Amino acid sequence: MPRPSLALPTLGGAQLWADRRWRAGWRIQRHVLTGHHRLLDPQDRRHASGDLVACEEALRARGLPAAPAEVVVLLHGLGRSRRSMRGMEEALAGAGHTPVALDYPSTRRGLDDHVAQLSELLAHLEGAERVAFVTHSLGGIVTRGLLADARWPASLTATRVVMCAPPSRGAALARLLDDRAAPLFHAVMGPAGREVAAGPPYPPPPVPFLVIAGARGRPEGYNPAIPGDDDGIVAVDETRLEGMAGHVLVSSIHTFVMNHPRAQSATLRFLAGEPVER
């Protein structure tokens, strides 16, 4: 039986919890260290805790509706949380989409672990038949892994992908930090950070995809340690990926690329099948 609790506020997950189930904005999460599970409502308040089965029972007891046939999954970047995608989430909802904003412990596990976690969640996303992805930074690399994973659910069709500020071909800054400050870099960024430094191991998405990059609009960019124009973390050229349907530049640093009005409007146009810049 689940251990019921008062609707206690939480931080929503951050780097210590991994989403395993999603239904109507409610999420079941697993603690990355203890294996403990909890059930959160859309406001990140805890309503039950225990093991996975117990929390699934508590979730079913609420009689929440299944997901619609079409959803848009949002994946945040390294060291961030789903809250960082709030602006994009609101833009998507305002355009009639059903956003599914998820948390994964980006600094605590490697890329393949993130792919496994999210593959399982998608396999249990009842009602969904078609899914698009809108991502920031590392979330784009994880999405590439998801779409290449043999565990991708046969009942679910991927449609389109929008990647904001992705280190599509690795990141020179990450390689620099890995070389000159390895202990600190590894402690802060974790296994996934090291993998990004080495270069993403996954192929480009097999569906139409758009890349949105932050830029200063000058040859030198924001960060003198990065060759060419950049968003302070990732070079514009590092975001490019073979086969992309478009490449949109917005005047923004890395942290806020997905919040830029031009990034959000380009995302909505692309998901609607409208032409975008290349």
C-alpha positions in Angstrom: 0.0 0.0 0.0 1.2 3.5 -0.7 2.0 5.7 2.3 -0.4 8.6 1.9 0.8 12.0 3.0 -0.3 15.5 3.2 0.3 17.5 0.0 3.8 18.5 1.1 5.7 20.9 -1.1 8.9 19.7 -2.8 11.6 21.1 -5.1 10.2 18.9 -7.8 13.2 16.6 -8.4 16.2 18.7 -9.6 19.2 16.3 -9.7 18.2 13.6 -7.2 14.9 12.3 -8.7 14.1 10.6 -12.0 10.6 10.7 -13.5 9.2 7.2 -14.2 5.5 7.9 -14.9 3.5 10.9 -16.2 -0.2 11.3 -16.3 -2.1 14.6 -16.6 0.9 16.5 -15.1 1.3 14.1 -12.1 4.6 12.3 -11.9 6.0 9.3 -10.1 9.7 9.8 -9.4 12.5 7.5 -8.2 15.3 8.8 -6.0 18.6 8.1 -7.7 20.4 7.1 -4.5 17.8 5.3 -2.3 15.4 3.9 -4.9 12.5 5.4 -3.0 9.5 6.5 -5.0 7.0 9.4 -4.6 3.9 10.8 -6.4 3.9 14.5 -7.2 1.1 16.7 -8.5 1.6 19.3 -11.2 2.6 21.8 -8.5 5.3 19.4 -7.2 3.5 18.6 -4.0 4.0 15.0 -2.7 0.8 13.0 -2.2 2.2 9.5 -1.7 5.5 7.6 -1.3 6.8 4.1 -1.2 7.7 1.7 -4.0 6.8 2.0 -7.6 3.7 -0.3 -7.4 2.4 1.6 -4.4 2.7 5.0 -6.1 1.1 3.6 -9.3 -1.9 2.5 -7.2 -2.1 6.0 -5.7 -2.0 7.5 -9.2 -4.7 5.2 -10.6 -6.9 5.9 -7.7 -7.1 9.6 -8.8 -8.9 8.7 -12.0 -6.8 11.1 -14.1 -7.3 11.1 -17.9 -4.8 9.5 -20.2 -2.6 11.6 -22.4 -4.1 12.8 -25.7 -2.9 11.1 -28.9 -0.4 13.9 -29.6 2.0 15.2 -27.0 5.2 17.3 -26.9 7.9 16.1 -24.5 10.2 18.8 -23.1 13.7 17.8 -21.9 15.9 20.3 -20.0 19.6 20.7 -20.1 22.6 19.7 -18.0 22.2 20.8 -14.4 18.7 22.2 -14.9 15.2 21.0 -14.2 11.9 20.9 -16.0 11.1 24.3 -14.5 13.7 25.9 -16.8 11.4 24.9 -19.7 8.4 26.7 -18.2 8.3 29.5 -20.7 8.4 27.1 -23.7 5.9 24.9 -21.9 3.4 27.8 -21.6 4.0 28.8 -25.3 3.2 25.2 -26.4 0.1 25.0 -24.2 -1.1 28.3 -25.5 -0.9 27.0 -29.0 -3.0 24.0 -28.2 -0.3 21.4 -27.6 -0.1 19.1 -24.6 3.4 19.6 -23.1 4.9 16.8 -21.1 7.8 18.4 -19.1 10.0 15.8 -17.5 12.8 15.7 -15.0 15.9 13.5 -15.3 19.0 13.7 -13.0 21.3 15.1 -15.7 24.4 15.4 -13.5 24.0 12.1 -11.7 24.0 9.6 -14.5 25.4 9.0 -18.0 23.6 9.4 -21.3 22.6 5.8 -21.7 21.0 5.8 -18.2 19.0 8.9 -19.1 17.8 7.2 -22.3 16.8 4.1 -20.4 14.8 6.1 -17.9 12.9 8.1 -20.5 12.3 5.1 -22.8 10.6 3.4 -19.9 8.5 6.4 -19.2 7.4 6.8 -22.8 6.4 3.1 -22.9 4.0 3.8 -20.1 2.6 7.1 -21.5 -0.9 5.8 -21.8 -3.0 7.4 -24.6 -0.2 9.0 -26.5 0.3 7.8 -30.1 2.5 10.6 -31.6 5.2 12.5 -29.8 7.3 15.5 -30.7 10.3 16.7 -28.6 11.4 20.2 -27.6 14.8 20.3 -25.8 17.5 22.4 -24.4 21.2 21.6 -24.5 21.8 18.1 -23.2 18.2 17.3 -23.7 18.7 17.3 -27.4 21.5 14.7 -27.1 19.3 12.5 -24.8 16.5 12.8 -27.4 18.9 11.5 -30.1 19.6 8.6 -27.9 16.0 7.9 -27.3 15.1 7.9 -31.0 18.0 5.5 -31.7 17.2 3.2 -28.8 15.9 -0.4 -29.5 13.5 0.0 -26.6 11.5 2.8 -28.3 7.8 1.8 -27.9 6.3 0.4 -31.1 3.0 2.0 -30.2 4.5 5.5 -30.3 5.5 7.5 -33.4 8.0 10.3 -33.2 7.1 13.2 -35.4 9.4 16.2 -35.0 12.3 17.5 -32.8 13.3 21.0 -31.9 16.7 21.3 -30.2 17.6 24.6 -28.5 21.4 25.2 -28.0 22.4 21.6 -28.5 26.1 20.6 -28.3 25.4 18.6 -31.4 29.1 17.8 -32.1 30.4 18.1 -28.6 31.5 21.3 -26.9 35.0 22.8 -27.0 34.4 24.5 -23.6 33.5 21.1 -22.1 36.7 19.6 -23.6 38.7 22.5 -22.2 37.3 22.1 -18.7 37.7 18.3 -18.9 41.4 18.8 -19.7 42.3 21.6 -17.3 39.9 21.2 -14.4 38.9 17.5 -14.7 38.2 16.8 -11.0 35.9 19.8 -10.5 34.3 19.4 -14.0 33.5 15.7 -13.3 32.2 16.4 -9.8 29.8 19.2 -11.0 28.7 17.9 -14.4 28.9 14.2 -13.8 29.1 11.4 -16.4 27.0 13.1 -19.0 29.2 16.2 -18.9 32.2 14.0 -19.7 30.4 12.3 -22.5 29.4 15.6 -24.1 33.1 16.7 -23.9 34.0 13.5 -25.9 31.2 14.1 -28.4 27.6 12.7 -28.6 27.5 9.0 -29.4 24.1 9.0 -31.1 23.0 9.6 -34.8 20.9 12.6 -35.9 17.2 12.2 -35.3 15.5 10.1 -37.9 12.6 12.6 -38.1 12.5 16.2 -39.2 14.4 18.4 -36.7 15.1 22.1 -36.2 18.2 23.5 -34.4 18.0 26.8 -32.6 21.3 28.4 -31.5 22.1 31.3 -29.2 24.5 33.8 -30.6 26.0 37.2 -30.0 26.0 38.1 -33.7 29.7 38.9 -33.8 32.7 36.9 -34.9 34.1 36.6 -31.4 30.9 35.6 -29.5 30.3 35.8 -25.8 33.1 33.6 -24.6 36.7 34.2 -25.8 37.6 30.6 -24.9 35.2 29.3 -27.7 36.2 29.8 -31.4 33.7 31.8 -33.4 30.3 33.1 -32.4 28.7 31.3 -29.4 26.1 31.5 -26.6 28.8 31.5 -23.9 28.8 27.7 -23.6 28.3 26.2 -27.1 29.6 27.6 -30.3 27.1 28.2 -33.1 29.0 25.8 -35.4 28.8 23.1 -32.7 25.0 23.2 -32.8 24.8 22.3 -36.5 23.9 18.8 -37.4 23.7 17.0 -40.7 20.1 16.7 -42.0 18.6 19.6 -40.0 15.5 21.1 -41.5 16.5 24.6 -40.4 19.0 26.5 -38.2 17.7 29.5 -36.4 19.9 32.1 -34.5 18.6 34.1 -31.6 20.4 36.7 -29.6 20.7 34.9 -26.3 23.2 33.3 -23.9 23.0 29.5 -23.5 20.8 29.5 -20.4 17.9 31.3 -21.9 17.9 30.3 -25.6 14.6 28.4 -25.2 12.9 31.4 -23.5 13.7 33.8 -26.4 10.4 34.8 -28.2 12.0 34.1 -31.6 12.9 30.6 -30.4 9.4 29.9 -29.2 7.8 31.2 -32.3 10.1 29.2 -34.5 9.3 26.1 -32.4 5.6 26.6 -32.9 5.9 27.1 -36.6 8.1 24.1 -37.1 5.8 21.8 -35.1 2.9 23.1 -37.2 4.8 22.1 -40.4 5.5 25.6 -41.5 8.8 26.6 -43.2 11.7 27.9 -41.1 15.0 29.5 -41.8 17.9 27.4 -42.9 
